[in-house]
Amino acid sequence: MFRINNIKIRKDLTDLEVLEIAIKKNNIHMQDIIEWHISKKSIDARKKDDVHYSYSIDLKLKNETKYSKLEKIKEFKMPNIELNANNLNPLIIGAGPAGLFAAIILIQNGYKPIIIEQGECVEKRKISIEHFQKTGSLNTYSNVQFGEGGAGTFSDGKLTTGINSPFCKKVLEEFVKFGAPKQILYLSKPHIGTDNLIKIIKNIREYIISNKGTILFNTKAIDFNIENNRIKSIQVENVISKEVSEITSNKVILAIGHSSRETFETLLKNNFLIDKKNFSIGVRIEHLQKWINDAQYGKTTKLHLPPAEYKMAYHSKTGRSCYTFCMCPGGNVMASSSEYNTIVTNGMSNFLRNGTNSNAALLVNITPEDFDSPHPLSGIAFQKKLEEKAFVLGGSNYFAPIQKVSDFLNNKKTETIGIVKPSYLPGVTLSNLHEILPNYISETLQEGIKYFDTKLHGFAHPDSILTGIETRSSSPVKILRNENLVSNIEGVYPCGEGAGYAGGIMSAAVDGIKCAIALLQSS
């Protein structure tokens, strides 16, 4: 397989037209092409007077020696897995991307996993979330954090990642197989969108069940039965009927998600090794999407471009960093609480990203030195304290506290909103976010906003909206595991975001694949 890189295209063309340009430039004859596909498509907007697409194309060619000057690449293949027939059908705790992709790998290798998920199936979960947005009535078991698909389902379905794993291609291919648009295979910043992801998660569930896997919804792990430092079974509770039962398994993938606070406590009680870790705290910033498009692309391009994105970081002289995360073009700020009397925010976009506003997390790094105690779960206490303060500041009715950027920079309460209308539901309360944020966070956010405005014109627009509070960008703990991906309790594989080994859909899914392979190869 050969690859042609850096194909610059300055007008809207079909993929076939791009191919024709590329092969003409590289003296490749069409009759020599056995197969081809776009391997990368990105937007180069560094020069606003020359915004263009940059493509890469992979080709399988006849007469390879004839084209020896072209870049040759290796095709990805999943590793051969030597199975251990002595393993019982594995148990997976959590139906987020880590748990679901672990299940896919196990099924593809002949196993029939059991998945337990404290939340609802994705269709019912969507109804519970919409009910919360309309009424402020929270289902603590099934919400933006918990339920089939995991926390990433009601975000933007972003598949970008900082990891460099050969399994990323496997994840993309599986998503396409279950209904994702094929363009995620080559876009430089692929996303699925919440609307598509809901359908895809349902298709994955049906695949698991049709291959004799089991998914138990509304089912929560409440205890771990351990003998001689080895997992024997899991005690579970149906969160609706409160019926308690036991599931026997000698292999457990622990894909519990970053908000599973009660489960972290249960693990600690059962002597699992858990350590506190760095995470981030901040707010959601909301702009008009048109502002972001103009700032990124300029106003003269004739290309039909997708809604623009951004990703920026600022390093303060204090040693703190401020950065943007989970940018959602054309999206909404989501009410993402999973516990009563707390406010948690996140962002969401549908596939077309055609909403009026854009939003992104605006975060400041937090370290264990900021926590109030050395306890392994002290980061959770840190999060919860701020979430409860935000709940009170918002009016104790799940309305989120908001503040205009101009007022935040001047540390004064917002009295009126301007051009940008907040998208958060159930509702918002005009506030001063300095009242709930530690000074080192608010001051770093102020510095970051001013700096980002020098990189992205209009970022500090006075009418931009800050919505508090964002606390769940990553897990505040790490469940320790060894080089074989096993915890200090034999047979248990801590996995994904909640265990502290991933940060997004793609990296969580990849970690699920890795843990499934480790499980399959274990004795």
C-alpha positions as CSV (number, residue, x, y, z in Angstrom):
1,M,0.0,0.0,0.0
2,F,1.3,3.4,-1.0
3,R,0.5,6.8,0.4
4,I,0.4,10.3,-1.3
5,N,0.5,13.1,1.3
6,N,0.0,16.9,1.2
7,I,-2.5,17.1,-1.6
8,K,-3.6,20.7,-1.4
9,I,-7.2,21.4,-2.6
10,R,-8.5,24.9,-2.8
11,K,-12.1,24.3,-4.0
12,D,-14.9,21.9,-3.1
13,L,-14.3,18.6,-5.0
14,T,-15.5,15.0,-4.9
15,D,-13.1,12.4,-3.5
16,L,-12.7,11.0,-7.1
17,E,-11.7,14.4,-8.4
18,V,-9.1,14.7,-5.6
19,L,-7.8,11.3,-6.6
20,E,-7.5,12.4,-10.2
21,I,-5.5,15.5,-9.2
22,A,-3.2,13.4,-7.0
23,I,-2.4,10.7,-9.5
24,K,-1.8,13.2,-12.3
25,K,0.7,15.0,-10.1
26,N,2.5,11.8,-9.2
27,N,2.4,10.2,-12.7
28,I,0.2,7.3,-11.6
29,H,-1.9,5.5,-14.2
30,M,-5.5,4.9,-13.3
31,Q,-5.4,1.4,-14.7
32,D,-2.6,0.6,-12.2
33,I,-4.9,1.3,-9.2
34,I,-6.3,-1.9,-7.6
35,E,-8.0,0.0,-4.7
36,W,-7.7,3.4,-3.0
37,H,-9.2,5.4,-0.2
38,I,-8.9,8.8,1.4
39,S,-6.7,8.3,4.5
40,K,-6.7,11.9,5.8
41,K,-8.6,15.1,5.2
42,S,-7.8,18.2,7.2
43,I,-8.2,22.0,6.9
44,D,-5.2,24.2,6.7
45,A,-6.3,27.7,7.9
46,R,-3.0,29.1,9.0
47,K,-3.1,31.7,6.3
48,K,-6.5,33.3,6.2
49,D,-6.1,34.3,2.5
50,D,-5.3,30.7,1.6
51,V,-7.6,28.4,3.6
52,H,-7.5,25.0,1.9
53,Y,-8.0,21.3,2.4
54,S,-5.0,18.9,2.8
55,Y,-5.6,15.3,1.7
56,S,-3.7,12.0,2.0
57,I,-4.6,9.1,-0.2
58,D,-3.7,5.4,0.2
59,L,-3.5,3.2,-2.9
60,K,-2.8,-0.4,-3.7
61,L,-1.1,-0.5,-7.0
62,K,0.0,-3.0,-9.7
63,N,3.6,-2.9,-10.8
64,E,4.9,-1.7,-7.4
65,T,8.4,-1.4,-8.6
66,K,7.2,1.2,-11.2
67,Y,6.2,3.4,-8.2
68,S,9.0,2.7,-5.8
69,K,9.6,6.4,-5.2
70,L,6.1,6.7,-3.5
71,E,5.9,6.3,0.3
72,K,5.0,2.7,1.3
73,I,3.0,2.0,4.4
74,K,2.0,-1.1,6.3
75,E,-1.6,-2.0,6.8
76,F,-2.9,-2.5,10.3
77,K,-3.8,-6.0,11.5
78,M,-5.1,-7.0,14.9
79,P,-2.6,-9.2,16.8
80,N,-3.2,-13.0,16.9
81,I,-4.6,-13.8,20.4
82,E,-3.9,-17.1,22.1
83,L,-7.0,-17.9,24.1
84,N,-7.0,-19.5,27.6
85,A,-9.9,-21.9,27.7
86,N,-10.0,-22.0,31.5
87,N,-11.5,-18.5,31.9
88,L,-15.1,-18.2,32.7
89,N,-17.2,-15.8,30.6
90,P,-15.9,-12.4,31.7
91,L,-17.9,-9.8,33.5
92,I,-17.6,-6.2,32.4
93,I,-18.7,-3.4,34.8
94,G,-19.8,-0.4,32.8
95,A,-21.2,0.0,29.3
96,G,-19.2,3.1,28.3
97,P,-16.7,3.0,25.3
98,A,-14.2,1.0,27.4
99,G,-16.7,-1.6,28.4
100,L,-18.4,-1.9,25.0
101,F,-15.2,-2.2,23.0
102,A,-13.9,-4.8,25.5
103,A,-17.1,-6.7,24.9
104,I,-16.7,-6.5,21.1
105,I,-13.2,-8.0,21.3
106,L,-14.3,-10.7,23.7
107,I,-17.2,-11.7,21.4
108,Q,-14.9,-11.7,18.3
109,N,-12.8,-14.2,20.1
110,G,-15.6,-16.6,21.1
111,Y,-16.5,-15.3,24.6
112,K,-19.9,-14.4,25.9
113,P,-19.4,-11.5,28.3
114,I,-21.8,-10.2,30.8
115,I,-22.1,-6.4,31.1
116,I,-23.7,-4.7,34.0
117,E,-24.6,-1.0,33.8
118,Q,-26.3,1.0,36.6
119,G,-28.0,3.3,34.0
120,E,-30.6,2.7,31.4
121,C,-30.3,1.6,27.8
122,V,-29.4,4.6,25.6
123,E,-33.0,5.2,24.3
124,K,-34.4,5.4,27.8
125,R,-31.4,7.3,29.1
126,K,-32.1,10.0,26.5
127,I,-35.6,10.4,27.9
128,S,-34.3,10.7,31.4
129,I,-31.8,13.4,30.4
130,E,-34.5,15.3,28.5
131,H,-36.8,15.1,31.5
132,F,-34.1,16.5,33.7
133,Q,-33.6,19.4,31.3
134,K,-37.3,20.2,31.3
135,T,-38.1,19.7,35.0
136,G,-34.9,19.6,37.1
137,S,-35.9,16.1,38.2
138,L,-32.6,14.1,38.3
139,N,-32.3,10.3,37.9
140,T,-29.0,9.7,39.8
141,Y,-28.5,6.3,38.2
142,S,-29.1,7.3,34.6
143,N,-28.0,10.7,33.3
144,V,-25.3,12.4,31.3
145,Q,-22.6,10.6,33.3
146,F,-24.2,7.1,33.7
147,G,-26.0,4.8,31.3
148,E,-25.4,2.9,28.1
149,G,-22.7,4.5,26.0
150,G,-21.0,6.3,28.9
151,A,-20.4,10.0,29.5
152,G,-19.2,10.6,26.0
153,T,-22.5,9.7,24.4
154,F,-24.1,13.0,25.3
155,S,-21.1,15.1,24.3
156,D,-20.0,15.5,20.7
157,G,-18.9,12.0,19.9
158,K,-15.3,13.3,19.4
159,L,-12.8,10.7,18.3
160,T,-9.7,12.8,18.5
161,T,-7.0,11.6,20.9
162,G,-3.5,12.3,22.0
163,I,-2.5,8.7,22.1
164,N,-0.7,6.9,19.2
165,S,-2.1,3.4,19.2
166,P,-2.6,1.0,16.3
167,F,-5.9,0.1,17.9
168,C,-7.3,3.6,17.0
169,K,-7.9,2.3,13.5
170,K,-9.8,-0.7,14.9
171,V,-12.0,1.6,16.9
172,L,-12.9,3.7,13.9
173,E,-13.6,0.7,11.7
174,E,-15.9,-0.8,14.4
175,F,-17.8,2.5,14.7
176,V,-18.3,2.6,10.9
177,K,-19.5,-1.1,11.0
178,F,-22.1,-0.1,13.5
179,G,-23.4,2.9,11.6
180,A,-20.9,5.8,11.9
181,P,-20.3,7.9,8.8
182,K,-17.3,6.6,6.8
183,Q,-15.6,10.0,6.9
184,I,-14.5,9.4,10.5
185,L,-11.9,7.0,8.9
186,Y,-10.0,9.9,7.4
187,L,-11.0,13.2,8.9
188,S,-8.2,14.7,11.0
189,K,-10.7,15.6,13.7
190,P,-13.4,12.9,13.4
191,H,-16.6,13.2,15.4
192,I,-19.9,11.2,15.3
193,G,-22.3,13.6,17.1
194,T,-24.7,12.7,19.9
195,D,-27.6,12.0,17.5
196,N,-25.6,9.4,15.6
197,L,-23.9,8.0,18.6
198,I,-27.3,7.1,20.2
199,K,-28.1,4.9,17.2
200,I,-24.7,3.4,17.0
201,I,-24.6,2.4,20.7
202,K,-28.0,0.7,20.2
203,N,-26.5,-1.3,17.3
204,I,-23.5,-2.3,19.4
205,R,-25.9,-3.6,22.1
206,E,-27.9,-5.6,19.5
207,Y,-24.6,-7.1,18.2
208,I,-23.5,-8.1,21.7
209,I,-26.9,-9.7,22.5
210,S,-27.1,-11.5,19.1
211,N,-23.8,-13.1,19.9
212,K,-25.0,-14.4,23.2
213,G,-23.5,-11.7,25.3
214,T,-25.7,-10.3,28.2
215,I,-26.3,-6.7,29.2
216,L,-28.0,-6.0,32.5
217,F,-29.2,-2.4,32.8
218,N,-30.2,-0.7,36.1
219,T,-27.7,-3.1,37.7
220,K,-25.1,-1.7,40.1
221,A,-22.0,-3.4,41.5
222,I,-22.3,-3.0,45.3
223,D,-19.6,-5.4,46.6
224,F,-16.7,-7.6,45.5
225,N,-16.2,-11.1,46.8
226,I,-12.5,-11.8,47.0
227,E,-10.8,-15.0,48.2
228,N,-7.0,-15.4,48.5
229,N,-6.6,-12.1,46.7
230,R,-8.5,-13.3,43.7
231,I,-11.9,-12.1,42.5
232,K,-14.6,-14.8,42.8
233,S,-17.9,-12.9,42.3
234,I,-19.6,-9.6,42.2
235,Q,-22.6,-8.6,44.3
236,V,-25.0,-6.5,42.3
237,E,-28.3,-4.6,43.0
238,N,-31.1,-3.8,40.7
239,V,-31.4,-0.1,41.3
240,I,-35.2,-0.1,40.7
241,S,-36.4,-3.3,42.5
242,K,-33.4,-3.2,45.0
243,E,-33.1,-6.9,44.5
244,V,-29.5,-8.1,45.4
245,S,-27.9,-11.0,43.5
246,E,-24.5,-12.5,42.8
247,I,-22.6,-12.9,39.5
248,T,-19.7,-15.4,39.6
249,S,-16.7,-14.6,37.4
250,N,-12.9,-15.0,37.7
251,K,-12.3,-12.2,35.2
252,V,-13.7,-8.7,35.6
253,I,-13.1,-5.6,33.5
254,L,-13.7,-2.6,35.6
255,A,-14.9,0.1,33.2
256,I,-16.8,2.1,35.7
257,G,-16.4,5.7,34.4
258,H,-15.0,8.8,36.0
259,S,-18.1,9.7,38.1
260,S,-18.5,6.3,39.9
261,R,-17.9,7.7,43.3
262,E,-19.8,5.1,45.3
263,T,-18.0,2.3,43.5
264,F,-14.6,3.9,44.2
265,E,-15.5,3.8,47.9
266,T,-16.5,0.2,47.6
267,L,-13.2,-0.7,45.8
268,L,-11.2,1.0,48.5
269,K,-13.1,-0.9,51.2
270,N,-12.2,-4.1,49.4
271,N,-8.5,-3.2,49.5
272,F,-8.0,-2.2,45.9
273,L,-5.0,0.0,45.5
274,I,-6.2,3.5,44.5
275,D,-4.2,6.7,44.2
276,K,-5.3,10.3,43.8
277,K,-4.3,12.0,40.6
278,N,-4.3,15.4,38.8
279,F,-7.4,16.6,37.1
280,S,-8.9,19.9,36.1
281,I,-11.6,22.3,37.2
282,G,-13.2,25.2,35.3
283,V,-16.2,26.4,33.4
284,R,-17.9,26.2,30.0
285,I,-17.3,29.2,27.7
286,E,-20.0,29.9,25.1
287,H,-19.6,32.0,21.9
288,L,-21.6,32.5,18.8
289,Q,-20.4,29.9,16.3
290,K,-20.2,32.6,13.6
291,W,-17.5,34.3,15.6
292,I,-15.4,31.2,15.8
293,N,-15.8,30.5,12.1
294,D,-14.7,34.0,11.1
295,A,-11.8,33.9,13.5
296,Q,-10.5,30.6,12.3
297,Y,-11.3,30.7,8.5
298,G,-11.5,34.5,7.8
299,K,-14.4,36.0,5.8
300,T,-13.1,35.5,2.3
301,T,-12.9,31.7,1.8
302,K,-15.2,30.2,-0.8
303,L,-14.9,26.6,0.5
304,H,-17.8,25.0,2.1
305,L,-16.2,24.4,5.4
306,P,-17.5,22.6,8.5
307,P,-18.1,24.6,11.8
308,A,-14.7,25.7,13.0
309,E,-13.0,24.3,16.1
310,Y,-10.2,25.4,18.4
311,K,-7.8,24.0,21.0
312,M,-5.5,26.2,23.0
313,A,-3.4,26.2,26.1
314,Y,-1.9,28.9,28.3
315,H,0.9,28.5,30.9
316,S,0.8,31.0,33.8
317,K,3.9,32.3,35.6
318,T,2.3,30.8,38.8
319,G,2.8,27.3,37.4
320,R,-0.8,26.7,36.6
321,S,-2.1,26.0,33.1
322,C,-5.4,27.0,31.5
323,Y,-6.6,25.1,28.4
324,T,-9.6,24.5,26.3
325,F,-11.1,21.0,26.1
326,C,-14.0,19.2,24.5
327,M,-14.9,22.0,22.1
328,C,-18.4,21.6,20.8
329,P,-19.1,23.6,17.6
330,G,-22.8,24.4,17.1
331,G,-23.6,22.7,20.4
332,N,-25.2,23.2,23.8
333,V,-23.9,23.3,27.4
334,M,-25.4,20.2,29.1
335,A,-26.7,19.7,32.6
336,S,-24.5,16.8,33.7
337,S,-25.1,16.3,37.4
338,S,-25.2,12.7,38.7
339,E,-25.8,13.5,42.4
340,Y,-28.5,15.5,44.1
341,N,-27.8,19.1,44.9
342,T,-24.8,19.5,42.6
343,I,-24.2,21.4,39.3
344,V,-22.0,19.8,36.7
345,T,-21.6,21.0,33.1
346,N,-20.5,19.4,29.9
347,G,-20.8,20.2,26.2
348,M,-22.8,18.4,23.4
349,S,-23.1,18.7,19.6
350,N,-25.1,16.8,17.1
351,F,-23.4,15.5,13.9
352,L,-24.2,18.6,11.8
353,R,-23.0,20.9,14.5
354,N,-25.6,23.5,13.2
355,G,-26.5,25.2,16.4
356,T,-26.1,29.0,17.0
357,N,-23.5,28.7,19.7
358,S,-20.2,27.0,20.2
359,N,-18.9,25.9,23.6
360,A,-15.8,24.5,25.2
361,A,-14.5,23.6,28.6
362,L,-12.1,26.2,29.9
363,L,-10.1,24.4,32.6
364,V,-7.3,24.9,35.1
365,N,-5.1,22.0,36.3
366,I,-5.5,20.8,39.8
367,T,-3.0,18.6,41.7
368,P,-3.2,16.5,44.9
369,E,-1.4,19.3,46.7
370,D,-4.6,21.3,46.3
371,F,-6.8,18.7,48.1
372,D,-7.8,19.0,51.8
373,S,-6.4,15.6,52.8
374,P,-4.0,12.8,51.6
375,H,-7.0,10.4,51.4
376,P,-7.1,8.5,48.0
377,L,-10.5,9.9,47.3
378,S,-9.8,13.4,48.4
379,G,-10.0,14.6,44.8
380,I,-13.7,13.5,44.7
381,A,-14.4,15.6,47.9
382,F,-12.7,18.5,46.2
383,Q,-15.0,18.2,43.1
384,K,-18.1,17.7,45.1
385,K,-17.5,20.7,47.3
386,L,-17.4,23.0,44.2
387,E,-20.4,21.3,42.6
388,E,-22.5,21.9,45.7
389,K,-21.4,25.6,45.8
390,A,-22.4,25.9,42.2
391,F,-25.8,24.4,43.0
392,V,-26.4,27.0,45.8
393,L,-25.2,29.9,43.6
394,G,-27.5,28.8,40.8
395,G,-30.5,28.9,43.1
396,S,-30.7,25.3,44.4
397,N,-33.0,24.3,41.6
398,Y,-30.4,22.8,39.1
399,F,-30.1,26.2,37.4
400,A,-26.5,26.8,36.5
401,P,-24.7,30.0,37.6
402,I,-23.5,32.0,34.5
403,Q,-21.5,35.2,34.0
404,K,-20.5,37.3,31.0
405,V,-16.8,37.2,30.2
406,S,-16.6,41.0,30.6
407,D,-18.0,40.7,34.2
408,F,-15.8,37.8,35.0
409,L,-12.7,39.7,34.0
410,N,-13.8,42.5,36.2
411,N,-15.0,40.3,39.1
412,K,-18.6,41.6,39.2
413,K,-21.9,39.9,39.1
414,T,-23.7,39.8,35.7
415,E,-26.9,41.7,35.7
416,T,-28.0,41.3,32.0
417,I,-27.0,39.1,29.1
418,G,-26.1,40.3,25.7
419,I,-25.7,38.8,22.2
420,V,-24.9,35.3,23.4
421,K,-27.9,33.5,24.8
422,P,-27.0,30.6,27.2
423,S,-28.0,27.2,26.0
424,Y,-27.9,25.4,29.4
425,L,-31.2,23.7,30.6
426,P,-33.1,23.6,32.9
427,G,-32.1,27.3,33.2
428,V,-29.5,29.7,34.4
429,T,-29.0,32.3,37.2
430,L,-27.0,35.5,36.6
431,S,-24.1,35.3,39.1
432,N,-20.5,36.0,39.9
433,L,-18.5,32.8,39.5
434,H,-15.6,34.2,41.6
435,E,-17.8,33.4,44.6
436,I,-17.4,29.7,44.2
437,L,-14.0,29.3,42.4
438,P,-10.8,29.2,44.4
439,N,-8.7,32.3,43.6
440,Y,-6.0,30.4,41.9
441,I,-8.6,29.0,39.4
442,S,-10.4,32.2,38.7
443,E,-7.2,34.2,38.3
444,T,-5.7,31.6,35.9
445,L,-9.0,31.6,34.0
446,Q,-8.8,35.4,33.7
447,E,-5.2,35.2,32.4
448,G,-6.1,32.4,30.0
449,I,-9.1,34.2,28.5
450,K,-7.0,37.3,27.8
451,Y,-4.3,35.2,26.2
452,F,-6.6,33.1,24.1
453,D,-8.1,36.3,22.7
454,T,-4.7,37.2,21.2
455,K,-4.7,33.8,19.4
456,L,-8.4,33.6,18.5
457,H,-9.9,37.0,17.9
458,G,-13.1,37.5,19.8
459,F,-12.5,34.8,22.4
460,A,-12.8,37.4,25.1
461,H,-15.9,39.0,23.6
462,P,-17.7,40.8,26.4
463,D,-21.0,39.0,25.8
464,S,-19.5,35.5,25.8
465,I,-21.0,33.4,28.5
466,L,-19.2,31.4,31.3
467,T,-21.3,28.6,32.8
468,G,-20.3,26.9,36.0
469,I,-19.0,24.4,36.9
470,E,-17.0,21.9,34.9
471,T,-15.5,19.3,37.2
472,R,-15.6,15.9,35.4
473,S,-13.2,16.3,32.5
474,S,-11.2,13.3,33.8
475,S,-11.1,11.0,36.7
476,P,-9.7,12.2,40.1
477,V,-8.3,8.8,40.9
478,K,-6.2,6.0,39.4
479,I,-6.9,2.4,40.2
480,L,-3.5,0.9,40.0
481,R,-2.7,-2.0,37.6
482,N,0.5,-3.8,36.6
483,E,2.2,-4.4,33.3
484,N,-0.4,-7.1,32.5
485,L,-3.2,-4.5,33.2
486,V,-4.3,-6.4,36.3
487,S,-5.0,-4.7,39.6
488,N,-3.6,-5.8,42.9
489,I,-6.7,-8.1,43.1
490,E,-6.1,-11.0,40.6
491,G,-8.6,-11.2,37.8
492,V,-9.7,-7.5,37.9
493,Y,-8.7,-5.2,35.0
494,P,-9.1,-1.5,35.8
495,C,-10.0,0.1,32.5
496,G,-10.8,3.4,30.8
497,E,-11.5,6.8,32.1
498,G,-12.8,5.9,35.5
499,A,-9.7,3.9,36.3
500,G,-7.5,6.8,35.2
501,Y,-6.1,5.4,32.0
502,A,-8.0,7.3,29.3
503,G,-9.5,10.7,28.5
504,G,-12.2,10.5,25.9
505,I,-14.1,8.1,23.7
506,M,-11.2,7.0,21.6
507,S,-8.6,6.4,24.3
508,A,-11.2,4.7,26.5
509,A,-12.2,2.4,23.7
510,V,-8.6,1.6,23.0
511,D,-8.0,0.8,26.6
512,G,-11.0,-1.5,26.5
513,I,-9.5,-3.4,23.6
514,K,-6.1,-3.6,25.4
515,C,-7.7,-4.9,28.6
516,A,-9.8,-7.5,26.7
517,I,-6.7,-8.8,24.9
518,A,-4.8,-9.0,28.2
519,L,-7.7,-10.9,29.7
520,L,-7.9,-13.3,26.8
521,Q,-4.2,-14.1,27.1
522,S,-4.2,-14.4,30.8
523,S,-3.9,-17.7,32.7
